[in-house]
Amino acid sequence: MLLLRRCHSLTRFGPLNTQRHQVAPGVASCAARLWSSSEDQRSHQRTHGPSWRHALAGLLAGTGAVLAYGLHHHKAEQANTIRVQTIENTSALPTFTQEEVTRHRSLQDGVWVTYKGGVYDITEFVAMHPGGDKILLAAGGDLEPFWALYAVHKQEHVLEILSEYKVGELSAEDLKKQQAVQTSDPYSSDPKRHPVLRINSLKPFNAEPPPEILSDSFITPSAIFFKRNHLPVPQVDPASYELHVAGLHGGVLSLSLEELKTRFPKHTVTATLQCAGNRRSEMNKVKQVKGLNWGIAAISNATWSGARLRDVLLAAGYRPDVAQWASHVHFEGLDKDATGTAYAASIPLNKAVSEEGDVLLAYEMNGEDLPADHGYPVRVVVPGIVGARNVKWLGKIIVSAEESTSHWQQNDYKGFSPGTDWDNVDFKSAPAIQELPIQSAITTPADGTVVDRSVNELTVKGYAWSGGGREVVRVDVSLDGGKTWQVAQLRSSETGQAPEPSPPLGRAWAWKLWEITAPLPPEAQELEIVCKAVDNSYNMQPDTIPPIWNLRGVLSNAWHRVKVKINEDESKK
């Protein structure tokens, strides 16, 4: 990027954007001049090392591959072409005072930021920032307070991208002043978590339980229920808590926690929540995607209690004629980012007001107050719908003609064709995920397990669930990679007594745990165990990942496969 800024002849091509560019003759000639010019450029070359030369080589070759990496950092498969550069490297770059940096706070004057003593001109990157123009909040100042909120930035590939925009060093005096200011950690008040959880992200906290204990209980204990936070966990005083309901005639209805508990009947629903990115790690093995590398346990089942959303909307003035102008219900959380923007999402109005929809404003989980990580004091539970719409720490409900405009509704949690990449994706072209597809996975044995031939048989366990209230009616299991199949026994309650009654049609909100014990094939030395589920609409899982791969790694529900080796030693003894 510094190369391009130094070539004044390139300005006629206009600002860089996320589309692919052919390299014009002017670019090549400019690059050639840079390659062979003064000691200053050679010093810059030494400073930036192989990365500088790779970028230049890409320009000369007309591929722009490394340039594309800088613009589209989520293309991790290109990361190996760039050597990791440390942000704290020493160089002959100029020194700037904080006052000079502060002058660059707009696209017109340039956008400069500091990070760990370095000064960076990120003007050209602003339009491509995945988080939108929120990056401008740090313009003219330090990135640290903002990256403290989104620790995902502190990864090698992000630091590599930032290093390409370095223009100088912050003066020693100003750096000392900056370091003297203790940046408060917005995550310092987050609750303690169970040590068994497998962490995918610390800040914000995202973790899942080990698969082998996930299927031990039909109701997942709150402590090991998967955690999916987008922002710091807010501290909410239950005594002063208020829930605001707006968008209906008659003004805003405000309810305290006590009023929510006493004015409306308490309902209880057992429902499974699943993250849209559950099993994303399997998509990553096919081709890198953007998102947390969830295993198979970003799904859990709990008993939720609270007021029905329908009852609260009726109290706020909802009448059937509202459906003539409104189509959506928005939920806003009390968790906020550095801009004060709250996490928000929406669901269709008909789901919200349906008596069969069972949408709850929950204040209890598994018979106790909601834990802090799960939305204390109130969250919305939308059975059958993707976890992203089950907004925690609920502060506001809005009935609207339009879908939520939040980032998480409009520019995330959407599925795309395998042929769509970050160069041509149009988030407006895809609907927001609501109901999730049929899903199942093997929780035990784990992939790579070794069993002795002497045991003669193998027990396989797992879970199965389908979105939209569709009931799982069958789980098929194969020990030979899908050549032959057996039907597993299903369990839809804590007791597991068979036969178990089916839930009302369209209201099968909870998962089913399944199990099968089968003899070891006599000649096999390795087993490829496969499971696939079928729901009462006869929806079935696809057999492989590639046809459903997408750039965000969501909706991963192909047949789940694990391999088990058979040890012959014991039988020989």
Beta strands, then each sheet from edge to edge (+ up, - down):
strand 1: 95-96
strand 2: 105-106
strand 3: 110-115
strand 4: 118-121
strand 5: 166-170
strand 6: 198-201
strand 7: 206-208
strand 8: 227-228
strand 9: 242-246
strand 10: 253-256
strand 11: 266-274
strand 12: 299-308
strand 13: 328-336
strand 14: 342-348
strand 15: 360-365
strand 16: 368-369
strand 17: 379-381
strand 18: 394-400
strand 19: 439-444
strand 20: 450-452
strand 21: 457-465
strand 22: 472-478
strand 23: 486-487
strand 24: 489-491
strand 25: 512-519
strand 26: 526-535
strand 27: 560-567
sheet 1: 1+ 5+ 4- 3+ 2-
sheet 2: 6+ 7- 8+
sheet 3: 10+ 9- 18- 13+ 14-
sheet 4: 11+ 12- 15+ 16-
sheet 5: 11+ 12- 15+ 17-
sheet 6: 19+ 21- 25+ 24-
sheet 7: 20+ 27+ 26- 22+ 23-
end
